[in-house]
């Protein structure tokens, strides 16, 4: 039986929350209301991450045990305070995506069953030139968060050698995300090339730990540095996003020096608000300086391997190698 709707005051808006007692994380007894209240608490910090960015919502309308889907276009019936921005997908098709400018938008989205907020690395003033370089460290089968942490420390050294400062966070799962604020002077292709250069240099310094191989059959038990997360229309869950795990984990900013000791399962809907109150926003300095990626592009240009494959749904890109698994390509020779 559905529970009675409630209204929450968020800034100068009243946000309606339907069916607040609906179980969202049954294994832990966490309800929809608790998730919405979580987002109400962290909204000031989350808004600094999302403000003026096109945002994709990952919605779990039936809770973590139901089917999830990505809401790329602004939902019909969105209230007037939900602003939008038009983006173009790799196919060239346009879409109007939500563009958060107030805390009320975050709570409204949470009422829709949104767990993860997936912002583009651009602002609405210029949707074709990223202002954030993102590195996704993705543990492959046989590896875990501790392996990603070891790779992250190598990545930190590589970033420093390129004159860049990164800010790490847990992904909410086994991985680690690192963000670098950059000047919006390069397009998506350039930024992706910069991440490819980073991935290759980390792999060079830690070949037994990290890989830049796009094809799974070549990765082995190593941490994949997913350069294609820097391609247009590819996003990762933001800091403070709830993830679709049974524990209701949260993607949480951490310090470089504690990556080797933290447990990502310790950051969840119930613990993060207190943690945030005690520690503050560890990514508060992210916007303090914007960097250039010239050095990374020089590394990329000097590497004879050149371009890497794009995701399969992309149109064929200039200079891209064949999208054929190496083992299959060998059979065709």
C-alpha positions as CSV (number, residue, x, y, z in Angstrom):
1,X,0.0,0.0,0.0
2,X,1.4,3.4,-1.0
3,X,2.3,5.8,1.8
4,X,1.0,9.3,1.9
5,X,3.0,11.9,0.0
6,X,5.0,14.6,1.9
7,X,6.3,18.0,1.0
8,X,9.8,19.2,1.8
9,X,11.0,22.8,1.8
10,X,14.1,23.1,-0.2
11,X,15.3,26.7,-0.6
12,X,12.3,28.7,-1.8
13,X,10.6,25.6,-3.3
14,X,8.3,23.0,-2.0
15,X,9.2,19.5,-3.4
16,X,6.6,16.8,-3.3
17,X,7.9,13.3,-2.3
18,X,5.5,10.5,-3.3
19,X,5.4,7.1,-1.5
20,X,8.1,8.0,1.0
21,X,8.0,4.7,2.8
22,X,8.8,2.7,-0.3
23,X,11.7,0.3,0.3
24,X,14.7,1.4,-1.8
25,X,17.4,-0.7,-0.2
26,X,15.6,-3.7,1.4
27,X,18.7,-5.4,2.7
28,X,19.4,-2.4,5.0
29,X,15.8,-1.2,5.5
30,X,16.5,2.1,3.7
31,X,13.4,3.8,2.4
32,X,12.8,6.3,-0.4
33,X,12.4,9.0,2.2
34,X,15.8,8.3,3.6
35,X,17.4,8.6,0.2
36,X,15.6,11.9,-0.5
37,X,16.6,13.2,2.9
38,X,20.2,12.2,2.2
39,X,20.1,14.2,-1.0
40,X,18.5,17.1,0.8
41,X,21.4,17.1,3.3
42,X,24.2,16.9,0.7
43,X,22.5,19.1,-1.9
44,X,24.7,22.2,-1.2
45,X,27.8,20.2,-1.9
46,X,26.4,18.2,-4.8
47,X,25.2,21.4,-6.4
48,X,28.8,22.6,-6.7
49,X,29.5,19.5,-8.7
50,X,26.3,19.6,-10.9
51,X,25.6,23.4,-11.3
52,X,25.2,24.5,-14.9
53,X,26.2,21.1,-16.3
54,X,24.0,18.8,-18.5
55,X,23.1,15.9,-16.2
56,X,21.9,12.4,-16.9
57,X,19.8,10.8,-14.1
58,X,20.2,7.1,-13.4
59,X,16.8,6.2,-12.0
60,X,15.7,3.2,-9.9
61,X,12.0,3.8,-9.6
62,X,11.5,0.4,-7.9
63,X,14.5,0.6,-5.7
64,X,17.9,-1.1,-6.0
65,X,16.3,-4.5,-6.8
66,X,14.3,-3.1,-9.7
67,X,15.4,-2.2,-13.3
68,X,17.5,0.9,-13.6
69,X,17.5,3.2,-16.6
70,X,19.3,6.4,-17.7
71,X,17.1,9.5,-18.1
72,X,19.0,11.5,-20.7
73,X,16.2,14.0,-21.7
74,X,14.4,16.2,-19.2
75,X,11.3,14.3,-18.1
76,X,7.9,15.5,-19.2
77,X,6.1,17.5,-16.5
78,X,9.3,18.8,-14.9
79,X,8.6,21.9,-12.7
80,X,9.5,25.3,-14.0
81,X,12.5,25.6,-11.7
82,X,14.2,22.7,-13.5
83,X,16.4,24.4,-16.2
84,X,17.7,22.6,-19.2
85,X,20.6,22.8,-21.8
86,X,20.8,21.2,-25.2
87,X,23.6,18.8,-26.0
88,X,24.4,16.7,-29.0
89,X,25.1,13.0,-28.9
90,X,27.9,11.4,-31.0
91,X,25.3,10.6,-33.6
92,X,24.5,14.4,-34.0
93,X,21.1,14.1,-32.4
94,X,20.2,16.8,-30.0
95,X,18.7,16.4,-26.5
96,X,17.6,18.8,-23.8
97,X,19.1,17.6,-20.5
98,X,18.5,18.9,-17.0
99,X,20.9,21.5,-15.9
100,X,20.8,21.9,-12.1
101,X,20.9,25.5,-10.8
102,X,19.2,25.0,-7.4
103,X,19.2,22.4,-4.5
104,X,15.5,21.9,-5.2
105,X,16.3,20.2,-8.5
106,X,18.4,17.6,-6.7
107,X,15.6,16.7,-4.3
108,X,13.1,16.7,-7.2
109,X,15.3,14.3,-9.1
110,X,15.7,12.1,-6.0
111,X,11.9,11.8,-5.8
112,X,12.0,10.4,-9.3
113,X,14.1,7.5,-8.0
114,X,17.4,9.0,-9.0
115,X,20.3,7.3,-7.3
116,X,23.3,8.5,-9.5
117,X,23.7,11.9,-11.0
118,X,25.9,11.7,-14.1
119,X,27.1,15.2,-15.1
120,X,28.8,16.0,-18.4
121,X,32.3,17.5,-18.0
122,X,31.1,20.8,-19.5
123,X,29.1,23.9,-18.5
124,X,26.1,25.1,-20.4
125,X,27.9,28.2,-21.6
126,X,30.1,25.9,-23.8
127,X,28.9,22.3,-24.1
128,X,31.6,21.4,-26.6
129,X,34.7,22.1,-24.5
130,X,35.2,20.1,-21.3
131,X,36.4,21.9,-18.2
132,X,37.1,18.7,-16.3
133,X,39.4,15.9,-17.1
134,X,38.2,12.6,-15.5
135,X,40.1,9.4,-15.0
136,X,38.2,6.2,-14.2
137,X,40.2,3.4,-12.6
138,X,38.2,0.3,-13.2
139,X,39.3,-3.0,-11.5
140,X,39.1,-6.0,-13.8
141,X,38.2,-9.5,-12.6
142,X,40.7,-10.7,-10.1
143,X,41.4,-7.2,-8.8
144,X,39.7,-4.9,-6.3
145,X,39.7,-1.5,-4.7
146,X,43.1,-2.0,-3.1
147,X,44.6,-2.6,-6.6
148,X,42.9,0.6,-7.9
149,X,44.4,2.5,-4.9
150,X,47.9,1.3,-5.9
151,X,47.3,2.4,-9.4
152,X,45.9,5.8,-8.2
153,X,49.2,6.6,-6.5
154,X,51.1,6.0,-9.7
155,X,48.5,8.2,-11.5
156,X,49.1,10.9,-8.9
157,X,52.8,11.0,-9.8
158,X,52.0,11.1,-13.5
159,X,49.6,14.0,-13.0
160,X,52.3,15.9,-11.1
161,X,54.8,15.3,-13.9
162,X,52.3,16.8,-16.3
163,X,51.8,19.8,-14.0
164,X,48.3,18.7,-12.9
165,X,46.5,18.3,-9.6
166,X,43.8,15.7,-9.3
167,X,41.1,15.0,-6.7
168,X,40.2,11.4,-6.0
169,X,37.0,9.8,-4.9
170,X,35.6,6.3,-4.4
171,X,33.3,5.3,-7.2
172,X,30.9,3.7,-4.7
173,X,32.0,0.3,-6.0
174,X,35.5,-1.2,-6.5
175,X,36.9,1.7,-8.5
176,X,38.3,5.1,-8.1
177,X,37.6,8.3,-10.0
178,X,40.0,11.3,-10.2
179,X,39.0,14.8,-11.4
180,X,41.2,17.5,-12.7
181,X,39.9,21.0,-13.4
182,X,41.1,22.2,-16.8
183,X,40.6,25.3,-18.9
184,X,37.8,24.8,-21.5
185,X,40.1,25.3,-24.5
186,X,40.1,21.8,-25.9
187,X,37.3,19.7,-27.5
188,X,36.2,16.2,-26.4
189,X,38.7,14.5,-28.8
190,X,41.6,16.4,-27.4
191,X,40.6,15.6,-23.8
192,X,40.1,12.0,-24.6
193,X,43.6,11.9,-26.2
194,X,45.0,13.5,-23.0
195,X,43.4,10.7,-20.9
196,X,44.9,8.1,-23.3
197,X,48.3,9.6,-22.8
198,X,47.8,9.5,-19.0
199,X,46.7,5.8,-19.2
200,X,49.7,4.8,-21.3
201,X,52.1,6.5,-19.0
202,X,50.6,4.9,-15.9
203,X,50.7,1.5,-17.7
204,X,54.4,2.1,-18.6
205,X,55.3,2.8,-15.0
206,X,53.2,0.0,-13.5
207,X,52.7,-2.6,-16.2
208,X,51.8,-5.4,-13.8
209,X,49.1,-3.2,-12.1
210,X,47.5,-1.1,-14.8
211,X,46.4,-1.4,-18.4
212,X,45.1,0.9,-21.2
213,X,44.0,-2.0,-23.3
214,X,40.5,-1.4,-24.7
215,X,39.8,-5.1,-25.4
216,X,39.0,-7.2,-22.3
217,X,40.9,-10.2,-23.6
218,X,44.1,-8.1,-23.3
219,X,43.6,-6.6,-19.9
220,X,44.3,-9.5,-17.6
221,X,44.1,-9.1,-13.8
222,X,44.9,-5.4,-13.9
223,X,43.1,-2.1,-13.4
224,X,41.8,-0.7,-16.6
225,X,42.2,3.1,-17.1
226,X,39.0,3.7,-19.0
227,X,39.9,6.5,-21.4
228,X,36.6,6.3,-23.2
229,X,34.8,7.8,-20.2
230,X,36.3,11.0,-21.6
231,X,34.5,10.6,-24.9
232,X,31.4,12.8,-25.7
233,X,28.2,11.7,-24.0
234,X,30.2,9.4,-21.6
235,X,29.7,10.2,-17.9
236,X,30.6,8.8,-14.5
237,X,28.6,9.1,-11.3
238,X,29.3,12.4,-9.5
239,X,30.7,12.8,-6.0
240,X,28.0,12.4,-3.4
241,X,25.9,10.1,-5.8
242,X,24.2,7.1,-4.3
243,X,25.1,3.9,-6.1
244,X,22.9,1.0,-7.0
245,X,24.6,-1.4,-4.5
246,X,22.8,-3.4,-1.8
247,X,24.6,-1.3,0.8
248,X,23.5,2.1,-0.7
249,X,27.1,3.1,-1.0
250,X,28.0,6.7,-2.0
251,X,30.7,7.9,-4.3
252,X,32.8,10.0,-1.8
253,X,35.8,12.3,-2.0
254,X,38.8,11.1,-0.2
255,X,42.4,12.2,0.4
256,X,45.2,10.7,-1.7
257,X,47.0,9.6,1.4
258,X,44.0,7.6,2.7
259,X,43.3,5.6,-0.4
260,X,45.3,2.7,0.9
261,X,43.3,2.5,4.1
262,X,39.7,3.5,3.4
263,X,37.0,0.9,2.7
264,X,34.5,2.2,0.1
265,X,31.7,0.3,1.8
266,X,32.1,2.6,4.8
267,X,30.6,5.5,2.8
268,X,26.9,5.1,2.4
269,X,23.6,6.9,2.7
270,X,23.6,6.6,6.4
271,X,27.2,7.5,7.2
272,X,28.2,10.1,4.6
273,X,26.2,13.1,6.1
274,X,28.0,12.8,9.4
275,X,31.3,12.2,7.6
276,X,30.7,15.3,5.5
277,X,29.9,17.3,8.6
278,X,33.2,16.2,10.3
279,X,35.5,16.4,7.3
280,X,33.9,19.0,5.0
281,X,34.1,18.8,1.2
282,X,37.5,17.3,0.3
283,X,36.9,18.4,-3.3
284,X,36.4,22.1,-2.3
285,X,39.7,23.0,-3.9
286,X,38.9,21.5,-7.2
287,X,37.7,24.8,-8.7
288,X,40.6,26.8,-7.2
289,X,42.8,26.4,-10.3
290,X,42.2,25.3,-13.9
291,X,45.1,23.6,-15.7
292,X,46.2,23.1,-19.3
293,X,46.6,19.7,-21.0
294,X,49.4,20.7,-23.4
295,X,51.9,18.3,-21.8
296,X,49.6,15.4,-22.1
297,X,48.8,16.2,-25.7
298,X,52.5,16.3,-26.4
299,X,52.9,12.8,-24.9
300,X,50.0,11.6,-27.1
301,X,51.4,13.1,-30.3
302,X,54.8,11.5,-29.6
303,X,53.4,8.0,-29.1
304,X,53.4,6.1,-32.4
305,X,50.4,4.0,-31.4
306,X,48.2,7.0,-32.0
307,X,44.4,6.6,-31.8
308,X,42.5,4.0,-29.8
309,X,39.1,2.4,-30.5
310,X,35.9,4.4,-29.6
311,X,32.8,2.8,-28.0
312,X,30.8,0.6,-30.4
313,X,27.9,3.0,-30.7
314,X,30.1,5.8,-32.0
315,X,30.4,6.7,-35.7
316,X,33.8,5.8,-37.2
317,X,36.3,8.5,-35.9
318,X,39.3,9.9,-37.8
319,X,42.4,7.8,-37.4
320,X,40.6,5.1,-35.4
321,X,41.9,1.5,-35.7
322,X,39.6,-1.3,-36.6
323,X,37.0,-2.2,-34.0
324,X,37.9,-5.8,-34.0
325,X,39.0,-7.9,-31.1
326,X,42.7,-8.8,-31.5
327,X,42.0,-12.5,-31.4
328,X,39.4,-12.2,-34.1
329,X,41.6,-10.0,-36.2
330,X,44.4,-12.6,-36.1
331,X,41.9,-15.3,-37.4
332,X,41.0,-13.1,-40.3
333,X,44.7,-12.7,-41.4
